[in-house]
Amino acid sequence: MSDSFQGVDKITIQPGSATVPYTFTFAACTSATANDGAIPFGTTISTAVVKAFDEVGTDSTAALISAQSLVSPVVTVSLKWPTTAGRYSLEFVLTLSTSAVMEFDFTRVYAEDTSA
């Protein structure tokens, strides 16, 4: 079962984690004049590419992301324990049904051993 990120917490990956799925929902606005969604009214997400970066900006996608999938408007990212503990960010690049491209950043992914 995946965790549905609610936008207020951090994600903590612990040693031994191999495939921990998190879902991120990028809902469309409810009308052409509403500002209550992540993407414009009437659009869907055609493709999603998720990359991971460490604190200094080095691409850590292979080290942190084990899988990703899209069932619009939900992007599921499976995270794993990277080679180095630390703080990471996720970059979501979404191509919409209109061919527009939108980017969202999530900067609260921590790889840390909390058992001590």
C-alpha positions as CSV (number, residue, x, y, z in Angstrom):
1,M,0.0,0.0,0.0
2,S,1.4,3.4,-0.9
3,D,1.4,6.5,1.4
4,S,-0.5,9.4,0.0
5,F,1.5,12.5,0.7
6,Q,-0.6,15.3,2.2
7,G,1.8,18.2,1.6
8,V,2.6,19.0,5.3
9,D,5.2,16.4,6.3
10,K,8.6,15.2,5.3
11,I,9.3,11.8,3.8
12,T,11.9,9.7,5.7
13,I,13.6,6.8,4.0
14,Q,15.4,4.4,6.4
15,P,18.2,1.9,5.9
16,G,16.9,-1.3,4.2
17,S,14.0,0.5,2.4
18,A,13.9,-1.0,-1.1
19,T,10.5,0.0,-2.6
20,V,8.4,2.5,-0.6
21,P,5.7,3.9,-2.8
22,Y,4.4,7.5,-2.3
23,T,1.5,9.0,-4.2
24,F,1.4,12.6,-5.3
25,T,-1.9,14.0,-6.7
26,F,-1.8,16.9,-9.1
27,A,-5.5,17.7,-9.4
28,A,-6.9,20.0,-12.0
29,C,-8.8,23.2,-11.0
30,T,-12.5,22.7,-10.7
31,S,-13.4,25.5,-13.1
32,A,-11.7,27.8,-15.6
33,T,-11.8,30.6,-13.0
34,A,-11.0,28.6,-9.8
35,N,-7.5,28.5,-8.3
36,D,-8.0,25.2,-6.4
37,G,-5.9,22.7,-8.3
38,A,-2.3,22.1,-9.3
39,I,-2.9,22.0,-13.1
40,P,-5.3,24.0,-15.3
41,F,-9.0,23.2,-15.6
42,G,-9.8,20.6,-18.3
43,T,-6.3,19.2,-18.5
44,T,-4.8,15.9,-17.6
45,I,-1.3,14.7,-17.2
46,S,0.1,12.9,-20.3
47,T,3.5,12.1,-19.0
48,A,5.4,12.5,-15.7
49,V,9.1,12.3,-15.2
50,V,10.4,12.4,-11.6
51,K,14.1,13.0,-10.7
52,A,15.8,13.2,-7.4
53,F,18.6,15.5,-6.4
54,D,20.8,15.7,-3.3
55,E,21.4,18.9,-1.3
56,V,24.1,20.2,-3.7
57,G,22.1,19.5,-6.8
58,T,23.7,16.3,-8.0
59,D,21.3,14.0,-9.8
60,S,20.5,11.1,-7.4
61,T,17.6,9.6,-9.4
62,A,19.1,6.1,-9.7
63,A,20.2,6.1,-6.1
64,L,16.8,7.2,-4.6
65,I,14.0,6.2,-7.0
66,S,13.3,2.6,-7.7
67,A,10.1,3.1,-9.8
68,Q,7.6,5.6,-10.9
69,S,4.2,5.5,-12.6
70,L,1.4,7.7,-13.7
71,V,-2.4,7.3,-13.6
72,S,-3.5,10.9,-14.1
73,P,-3.7,12.9,-11.9
74,V,-1.7,10.6,-9.5
75,V,2.1,10.1,-9.8
76,T,3.4,7.2,-7.7
77,V,7.1,7.3,-6.8
78,S,8.8,4.3,-5.1
79,L,11.7,5.4,-3.0
80,K,14.7,3.3,-1.8
81,W,17.6,3.8,0.6
82,P,20.2,5.7,-1.3
83,T,24.0,5.2,-1.1
84,T,24.3,8.3,1.2
85,A,22.2,9.5,4.0
86,G,21.0,13.1,3.7
87,R,18.3,15.5,2.4
88,Y,17.0,15.0,-1.1
89,S,14.5,16.8,-3.3
90,L,12.1,15.4,-6.0
91,E,11.5,17.2,-9.2
92,F,8.2,16.4,-11.0
93,V,8.1,17.4,-14.7
94,L,4.5,17.0,-16.0
95,T,3.5,17.2,-19.6
96,L,-0.2,18.1,-19.8
97,S,-2.8,17.1,-22.4
98,T,-2.3,20.5,-23.9
99,S,1.4,19.9,-24.4
100,A,2.2,22.5,-21.7
101,V,5.0,21.5,-19.3
102,M,4.8,22.2,-15.6
103,E,7.4,21.5,-12.9
104,F,6.8,20.9,-9.2
105,D,9.5,20.5,-6.6
106,F,9.3,18.6,-3.3
107,T,12.3,19.3,-1.0
108,R,11.5,17.3,2.1
109,V,12.9,13.8,1.5
110,Y,15.3,12.6,4.2
111,A,17.4,9.5,4.1
112,E,18.2,8.9,7.8
113,D,18.5,6.1,10.3
114,T,15.9,6.9,13.0
115,S,16.4,3.7,15.0
116,A,19.2,5.1,17.1
